[in-house]
Amino acid sequence: MSRKLPLADGETSRTACARALIRSGVDEKTGEVLTAAALVERVGWCAGLVHGMTGALLAEHWNTTDVNTLSCGQDAGGRKLPPNAWMALRRLGWTVTCEAKVNDRIVRMAQEQAGRALRSVKWRADLVAEWPEDPKKRTGEEWDAVRGAIPGGEYLPSSIIRSRTRQVAVFESKNARLPVDVFELEPSPRVPRMLLLAACDGQQATIERSATEPTKALLRLQLPTRPDPQKYADWTWVECPITLPPTVPANAVIHLPTLRITGRKVRADVAYTHAVPKTSRTGHTVALGVDWGLNTLFSAGAARMHDDGRITALGAGAQFRAAGVLAKQYRLRHIFECLHAKTDHYTRLADPALDGKAATLAKEIRRVCERRSNLNETLAWAAARWAVDQAVAAGATVIYLEDLRSMEAGGMGRTHNTRLSQTVRGQITDRMRHLAAEVGIAVVTVPPRSTSKHCPCCLTPLRHRKAPDRPTVPGWKWAICPGCGWQGDRDQGAWRRIAARGLAHQTKTVVDRVSGTMLIRAVVDTMEAKAVITATEKTSRTDRSKTGPTRPRTNRLTPRRREVPSPARLTGPAGQRPEGHAPTDRTRLPRAAHRHQGVTTISTPTTSRHRPRGAALGAGFHLHAHASPPRWAEPTPDPTARIGSLS
């Protein structure tokens, strides 16, 4: 099987990862069919050997001198260290021994895992090393020195510095002094039990894709037959069939996976390389602007840059609302905190009779954590897929996303602060980059400065009001421009500002050398003066977006469907209303929330607290995710039929 990926003009290679499940295996030596339980046992034995050696390496080299030696990129002779972590550790002479009989490839996996952990701690060590004398009373010059001592520190999010400030302050309160380095502040990290087969070669593991069934692959690897192998005969080859998910293209080149045990299953993270369209930093004419919100997870809309430099908005934009999902996340967080409070109380009591209850609480905490993680992951994928679909429908070649990595929630009340803190913006951004790269759309982050403060049409500071029908009540949701007279939803104006800013500053787009992501670091005043929306461009004459009154000019409005009486029951089945039969015992709308949910910015009733119905009853995810569909009358040809199969 060829490992070289053929590329056409306008394509580039991209490596992604897909999750698969290994259900069984076959021992090549004995021909025995291994069940899922037997396979979990043997993979666990091998992972346990790697875990022990990795922990020993980290404990031995968890200090400032060794981390600086590994991160400097040169060995004692001045030669450049290899990029692979296990090769760099061997060049430095950092080895480890094992009491059991293992081959050299098992040691490689332990060195690779330990080397990655040691390299990742370098930036934290530099941050703590330059800490001010008094973290609570620091000066601007001291923080400038901290940022200057770290590579790329001028763009380090402030939230990271605040988190380290709290960590250092706790250490100082306990020890009456500042920590010497991060290795005194933090113990050596716990390493997961997994097998990094990417650090091995054909003598330990191989993987081949089926020539007849593209969704099938065969993984062969050596596994021990006992927990403490004493000779090489205690290692045998095992064949493990893998069913690849549909997100892996048929022409993709697959690589050796990473094996991990989750519960009673063996999961494989299969890396694969495939061809995708190239993305460009500049030359964009149609862009999708995305703004993060509160009640709405984010708002998005498209804008076009014309040849004369004018920027016009395409349509009215759309919103992705997840109030019900966030309410369910808030409820799970409350349960999580209550369980932890009970566990801490049992720990303080130190009663052996409570060990059983403490173990039960620990299991329940793990279950709640899994539910929260699954809910966050589902929300991230759904939101990212919706945003990319909006870009494809508008024919955009770039998505400009507001960069809120350093934002901390505060000053908006306990509920809003908690929901802002729990919003998985980082996961949504990563998923959005993943899905957009599949269809050749660039994702660029832009500075968030004054995106909701200034008018998108004339850059005049806006006046924020509670609602359009309450223009004299101060608020934050509705924006009114005193200069040009523009008014609209705060988030709808923000995505226009973001899209216009990205199109005007696209020549300032750079690629981060560490993460490989595209971003615009700073706002240039001369370019910002041109980042205004001049008009709203209609897509066609058949566009049915609301631009005026849509009801007929009659004195009496048409009643709602529930107000229309159904025919009386005479004989046979009951009558039916014009739009379907409705049960008479239903007192609420069959939605995630009541009809006054914050879909628009009209002021909502304040007599009772907003409680999404589905979240209170524990309904499913899709009952709470509401998205405005694209309204483009003439959709662009879809060159990316694969987007529908993305996971």
Rosetta blueprint (number, residue, H / E / L):
1 M L
2 S L
3 R L
4 K L
5 L L
6 P L
7 L L
8 A L
9 D L
10 G L
11 E E
12 T E
13 S E
14 R E
15 T E
16 A E
17 C E
18 A E
19 R E
20 A E
21 L E
22 I E
23 R L
24 S L
25 G E
26 V E
27 D E
28 E L
29 K L
30 T L
31 G L
32 E L
33 V E
34 L E
35 T L
36 A H
37 A H
38 A H
39 L H
40 V H
41 E H
42 R H
43 V H
44 G H
45 W H
46 C H
47 A H
48 G H
49 L H
50 V H
51 H H
52 G H
53 M H
54 T H
55 G H
56 A H
57 L H
58 L H
59 A H
60 E H
61 H H
62 W L
63 N L
64 T H
65 T H
66 D H
67 V H
68 N H
69 T H
70 L H
71 S H
72 C L
73 G L
74 Q E
75 D L
76 A L
77 G L
78 G L
79 R L
80 K E
81 L L
82 P L
83 P L
84 N L
85 A H
86 W H
87 M H
88 A H
89 L H
90 R H
91 R H
92 L L
93 G L
94 W L
95 T L
96 V L
97 T L
98 C L
99 E L
100 A L
101 K L
102 V L
103 N L
104 D H
105 R H
106 I H
107 V H
108 R H
109 M H
110 A H
111 Q H
112 E H
113 Q H
114 A H
115 G H
116 R H
117 A H
118 L H
119 R H
120 S H
121 V L
122 K H
123 W H
124 R H
125 A H
126 D H
127 L H
128 V H
129 A H
130 E L
131 W L
132 P L
133 E L
134 D L
135 P L
136 K L
137 K L
138 R L
139 T L
140 G H
141 E H
142 E H
143 W H
144 D H
145 A H
146 V H
147 R H
148 G H
149 A H
150 I L
151 P L
152 G L
153 G H
154 E H
155 Y H
156 L L
157 P L
158 S H
159 S H
160 I H
161 I H
162 R H
163 S H
164 R H
165 T H
166 R H
167 Q H
168 V H
169 A H
170 V H
171 F H
172 E H
173 S H
174 K H
175 N H
176 A L
177 R L
178 L L
179 P L
180 V L
181 D L
182 V H
183 F H
184 E H
185 L H
186 E L
187 P L
188 S L
189 P L
190 R L
191 V L
192 P L
193 R L
194 M E
195 L E
196 L E
197 L H
198 A H
199 A H
200 C L
201 D L
202 G L
203 Q L
204 Q L
205 A E
206 T E
207 I E
208 E E
209 R E
210 S L
211 A L
212 T L
213 E L
214 P L
215 T L
216 K E
217 A E
218 L E
219 L E
220 R E
221 L E
222 Q E
223 L E
224 P E
225 T L
226 R L
227 P L
228 D L
229 P L
230 Q L
231 K L
232 Y H
233 A H
234 D H
235 W E
236 T E
237 W E
238 V E
239 E E
240 C E
241 P E
242 I E
243 T E
244 L L
245 P L
246 P L
247 T L
248 V L
249 P L
250 A L
251 N L
252 A L
253 V E
254 I E
255 H L
256 L L
257 P L
258 T E
259 L E
260 R E
261 I E
262 T E
263 G L
264 R L
265 K E
266 V E
267 R E
268 A E
269 D E
270 V E
271 A E
272 Y E
273 T E
274 H E
275 A E
276 V E
277 P E
278 K L
279 T L
280 S L
281 R L
282 T L
283 G L
284 H L
285 T L
286 V E
287 A E
288 L E
289 G E
290 V E
291 D E
292 W E
293 G L
294 L L
295 N L
296 T E
297 L E
298 F E
299 S E
300 A E
301 G E
302 A E
303 A E
304 R E
305 M E
306 H L
307 D L
308 D L
309 G L
310 R L
311 I E
312 T E
313 A E
314 L E
315 G E
316 A E
317 G E
318 A E
319 Q E
320 F E
321 R E
322 A L
323 A H
324 G H
325 V H
326 L H
327 A H
328 K H
329 Q H
330 Y H
331 R H
332 L H
333 R H
334 H H
335 I H
336 F H
337 E H
338 C H
339 L H
340 H H
341 A H
342 K H
343 T H
344 D H
345 H H
346 Y H
347 T H
348 R H
349 L H
350 A L
351 D L
352 P H
353 A H
354 L H
355 D H
356 G H
357 K H
358 A H
359 A H
360 T H
361 L H
362 A H
363 K H
364 E H
365 I H
366 R H
367 R H
368 V H
369 C H
370 E H
371 R H
372 R H
373 S H
374 N H
375 L H
376 N H
377 E H
378 T H
379 L H
380 A H
381 W H
382 A H
383 A H
384 A H
385 R H
386 W H
387 A H
388 V H
389 D H
390 Q H
391 A H
392 V H
393 A H
394 A H
395 G L
396 A L
397 T L
398 V E
399 I E
400 Y E
401 L E
402 E E
403 D L
404 L L
405 R L
406 S L
407 M L
408 E L
409 A L
410 G L
411 G L
412 M L
413 G H
414 R H
415 T H
416 H H
417 N H
418 T H
419 R H
420 L H
421 S H
422 Q H
423 T L
424 V L
425 R H
426 G H
427 Q H
428 I H
429 T H
430 D H
431 R H
432 M H
433 R H
434 H H
435 L H
436 A H
437 A H
438 E H
439 V L
440 G L
441 I L
442 A E
443 V E
444 V E
445 T E
446 V E
447 P L
448 P L
449 R L
450 S L
451 T L
452 S L
453 K L
454 H E
455 C L
456 P L
457 C L
458 C L
459 L L
460 T L
461 P E
462 L L
463 R E
464 H E
465 R E
466 K E
467 A E
468 P L
469 D L
470 R E
471 P E
472 T E
473 V E
474 P E
475 G L
476 W L
477 K L
478 W E
479 A E
480 I E
481 C L
482 P L
483 G L
484 C L
485 G L
486 W L
487 Q E
488 G E
489 D E
490 R H
491 D H
492 Q H
493 G H
494 A H
495 W H
496 R H
497 R H
498 I H
499 A H
500 A H
501 R H
502 G H
503 L H
504 A H
505 H L
506 Q H
507 T H
508 K H
509 T L
510 V E
511 V E
512 D L
513 R L
514 V L
515 S L
516 G L
517 T L
518 M E
519 L E
520 I L
521 R L
522 A L
523 V L
524 V L
525 D H
526 T H
527 M H
528 E H
529 A L
530 K L
531 A L
532 V L
533 I E
534 T E
535 A E
536 T E
537 E E
538 K L
539 T L
540 S L
541 R L
542 T L
543 D L
544 R L
545 S L
546 K L
547 T L
548 G L
549 P L
550 T L
551 R L
552 P L
553 R L
554 T L
555 N L
556 R L
557 L L
558 T L
559 P L
560 R L
561 R H
562 R H
563 E H
564 V L
565 P L
566 S L
567 P L
568 A L
569 R L
570 L L
571 T L
572 G L
573 P L
574 A L
575 G L
576 Q L
577 R L
578 P L
579 E L
580 G L
581 H L
582 A L
583 P L
584 T L
585 D L
586 R L
587 T L
588 R L
589 L L
590 P L
591 R L
592 A L
593 A L
594 H L
595 R L
596 H L
597 Q L
598 G L
599 V L
600 T L
601 T L
602 I L
603 S L
604 T L
605 P L
606 T L
607 T L
608 S L
609 R L
610 H L
611 R L
612 P L
613 R H
614 G H
615 A H
616 A H
617 L H
618 G L
619 A L
620 G L
621 F L
622 H L
623 L L
624 H L
625 A L
626 H E
627 A E
628 S L
629 P L
630 P L
631 R L
632 W L
633 A L
634 E L
635 P L
636 T L
637 P L
638 D L
639 P L
640 T L
641 A H
642 R H
643 I H
644 G H
645 S H
646 L L
647 S L
